Amino acid sequence: MAKNDIDDVDSAILHALQEDARNMSSGDIAERAGTSGSTVRKRIQRLEDRSVIKGYRAEIDYQASGYPLRMLLFCTAPIPERGAIIDDILAIDGVVSVQELVTGEKNLLVTVIGENDDDVTPVAQELLDLGLTVADEVLVRSHKTTPFGGFKRDESSTTE
């Protein structure tokens, strides 16, 4: 789905779901988007079918849940293998995300969560066992996200 396939209603839906997918009803979203609840439900289904919406997940405060250590591991993988190895990396206990980077020598960013050093150190070894080089390690103090502003629209306009 190209960007030009996302209209103002779709954008309003995506922004609302990013804010709070669990508590945002189709009626709430419809009010924001200036359309009906049934249109919102149909649009959400279409966005899911086209894999624009890939899922709904809980945002976890790992520190509050007893896992205060968040480590970013910048890795180097052979370019032809870096995309194919992502699922193997995600299967490692403690890994919560992998980002494929396309510039520079460090071409994978692996995020690891743990209670202490003993949780993170084995992850680095498993990455080495997969043939990756761990080029840099960064300990993260805090991590916050926000909905993508490109989906926010002027709520005073209406589109059906």
C-alpha positions in Angstrom: 0.0 0.0 0.0 1.6 3.3 -1.1 1.5 6.5 0.9 -1.0 7.9 -1.5 -3.4 5.0 -0.8 -3.6 6.3 2.8 -6.2 9.1 3.0 -7.2 11.4 5.9 -9.6 8.8 7.4 -6.9 6.1 7.3 -4.4 8.5 8.8 -6.8 9.4 11.6 -7.4 5.7 12.3 -3.7 4.9 12.4 -2.9 7.8 14.7 -5.7 6.9 17.1 -4.6 3.3 17.2 -1.0 4.3 17.9 -2.2 6.4 20.8 -4.3 3.7 22.5 -5.5 0.8 20.4 -6.8 -1.0 23.4 -9.2 1.7 24.7 -10.0 3.5 21.4 -13.5 2.4 20.2 -14.5 2.6 16.5 -16.9 5.3 17.6 -14.2 7.3 19.3 -12.0 7.0 16.1 -15.0 7.8 13.9 -15.6 11.0 15.8 -12.0 12.1 15.3 -12.0 11.1 11.6 -15.4 12.7 10.9 -16.9 9.5 9.6 -19.1 6.6 10.9 -18.1 3.7 13.1 -18.9 1.2 10.4 -16.5 3.0 8.0 -13.8 2.9 10.7 -14.3 -0.9 11.2 -14.1 -1.5 7.4 -11.0 0.7 7.1 -9.3 -1.1 9.9 -10.0 -4.4 8.3 -8.6 -3.2 5.0 -5.5 -1.8 6.7 -5.0 -5.1 8.4 -5.6 -7.1 5.2 -2.9 -5.0 3.4 -0.5 -5.4 6.4 -0.4 -1.7 7.1 -1.6 -2.6 10.6 0.6 -5.6 11.5 -0.7 -6.3 15.0 -1.6 -4.9 18.4 0.9 -5.2 21.2 1.1 -4.1 24.8 3.8 -1.5 25.4 5.7 -2.9 28.4 7.7 -0.8 30.9 10.4 -3.5 31.3 12.0 -1.6 34.2 8.7 -1.6 36.2 8.2 -5.3 35.4 11.6 -6.2 37.0 13.8 -6.1 33.9 15.7 -2.8 34.3 18.5 -3.5 31.9 18.0 -2.5 28.3 21.0 -3.0 26.1 21.5 -2.1 22.4 23.9 -4.3 20.6 25.1 -2.9 17.2 26.1 -5.9 15.1 27.7 -6.6 11.8 26.3 -9.4 9.6 27.3 -10.4 6.1 25.1 -8.2 3.9 23.5 -11.2 2.0 22.6 -12.8 5.3 21.5 -9.9 7.4 17.7 -10.1 6.5 17.6 -13.8 6.7 19.1 -14.1 10.1 16.6 -11.7 11.9 14.2 -14.5 12.9 17.1 -16.5 14.4 18.1 -13.4 16.4 14.5 -12.9 17.6 14.5 -16.5 18.9 17.2 -15.7 21.4 15.9 -15.4 24.9 16.0 -11.7 26.0 16.0 -10.2 22.5 12.9 -8.0 22.0 13.7 -6.3 18.7 16.0 -6.4 15.7 16.4 -3.5 13.3 18.1 -3.9 9.9 20.3 -0.9 9.2 21.3 -0.2 5.6 24.1 2.2 6.0 27.5 1.7 7.7 29.3 -1.3 8.9 26.9 -1.9 11.8 24.0 -3.3 10.0 21.8 -4.8 12.7 20.6 -3.2 15.9 19.5 -5.8 18.5 17.6 -4.7 21.6 18.0 -7.0 24.7 16.1 -6.8 27.9 17.3 -8.4 31.2 17.4 -8.3 34.9 21.2 -8.0 35.2 24.4 -8.6 33.3 24.0 -12.3 33.5 20.9 -12.0 31.3 22.6 -10.0 28.6 26.0 -11.6 28.3 24.8 -14.9 26.9 22.8 -13.0 24.2 26.1 -11.5 22.9 27.6 -15.0 22.8 24.7 -16.4 20.9 25.0 -13.5 18.4 28.6 -14.4 17.9 27.6 -18.1 17.5 25.3 -17.0 14.7 28.3 -15.4 12.9 27.7 -11.8 13.8 30.2 -9.4 15.1 29.1 -7.3 18.1 30.6 -3.9 17.2 29.2 -1.8 20.0 27.1 -2.1 23.2 25.0 0.7 24.6 23.1 0.6 27.9 19.9 2.6 27.7 18.6 4.6 30.6 15.1 5.3 29.3 13.1 4.7 26.2 9.9 6.5 25.2 7.8 6.5 22.0 5.1 8.6 20.5 2.6 8.1 17.7 4.0 9.1 14.3 2.9 12.7 13.6 2.5 12.1 9.9 -0.8 10.3 10.6 -2.2 13.2 12.7 -4.6 15.3 10.8 -6.7 18.4 11.5 -9.7 17.0 13.4 -11.9 19.8 12.2 -12.0 18.6 8.6 -14.3 15.7 7.6 -13.9 13.1 5.0 -16.1 10.1 4.2 
